[in-house]
Amino acid sequence: MSTQTAPRALAPEDVAPAARRFANGPSGRTMLVTILILVIATVVAGLVSGSATVLTQALVTGVLTGGIYSLIAMGLTLVYGVLHIINFANGSMVTLAMFLSLAVVNGLGMHPYVALLITVPVMFGLGALTQWGLLNPIMRAPIHTQLLVTIGLSLAIENALLLAFGPNPQSVQLPGDRGISVFGATVDLSRIYAFVGALLLVLVLWLILQRTPVGTAIRSVASNPEGARLVGINIKAIYVLTFALGAAAAGAAGTLVAPFTTIEPTAGGVFNLTAFVVVVLGGMGNIPGALLGGLIVGLTEQLGGLILPGQSPLLAVFIVFLVVLFAKPRGIFGKAS
């Protein structure tokens, strides 16, 4: 008769070594230092503002904004992680989705967030066509050729929007949008909806990459394209699918931010700058890093506005960006190749 030993319950002395290993590891140290810096920045911002209400408003707004930044950067980091192309058209794709939402809401009378059912598939299709027709033929070309193609695509989208909609700023109205109290801060419902939607979409994208055969193929191509080819994976098809997913993420971001963002054809430049900062902070090609990087940028932007009153909120973001580039060029959560 065989005997089996019952599994021993996890004791505190078992947890402590694991916690120490995490804290002493590279990622653990980075996370702890990042949290410490954010705590110090929060304290300084509170002292400078002299108001707990103002500080709370900045923290809540920073977190909500950071979630949107994460979704905008998600497509950029996904495309870089698999195709190793920096997509300069990512911001213009977000802008294109905003105008698609505007057209759907005004033309069909559709709810702004129901428009996701149209904008996301349309952007997915446009992304697939872009990769298939423009980028797949130049995947083995020098990197400057790839960059010029994505820059040209960005300019083409921007000028097409100028011709179609004109230069005047426009907006999408969300029915029932109003300010509510969150931990003492006043936040518009549209920003809360966008934040929750962004987190859900990031989770869906992560599950696709981690829990599906398609996601396994994408990760295989990102890790070792030649090895993936040898086991029968269609590399070009994966490239098309990946760029399409990136475009769909940009489309979702554009639709979610449309109700509280001024819609104009040249908005893509700002989206691009923010997305690049988020991706570099989180580590190029790092999906979880893009989520954390977005939250860090959102909080830095708001706290920086309190610490450096009268200056652009982006000043603190770019200071952090430059410090990270010098101290850890692979990004806060980036890993060595």
Secondary structure, DSSP 8 states (H G I E B T S, - for coil): -----------HHHHHHHHHHHHHSHHHHHHHHHHHHHHHHHHHHHHHH--HHHHHHHHHHHHHHHHHHHHHHHHHHHHHHHH----TTHHHHHHHHHHHHHHHHHHH---TTTTHHHHHHHHHHHHHHHIIIIIGGGTTS-HHHHHHHHHHHHHHHHHHHHHHH-SS-B----TT--EEEETTEEEEHHHHHHHHHHHHHHHHHHHHHHHSHHHHHHHHHHH-HHHHHHTT--HHHHHHHHHHHHHHHHHHHHHHHGGGS-B-GGGHHHHHHHHHHHHHHH-TT-HHHHHHHHHHHHHHHHHHHHHSTTS-HHHHHHHHHHHHHHH-TT-TT----
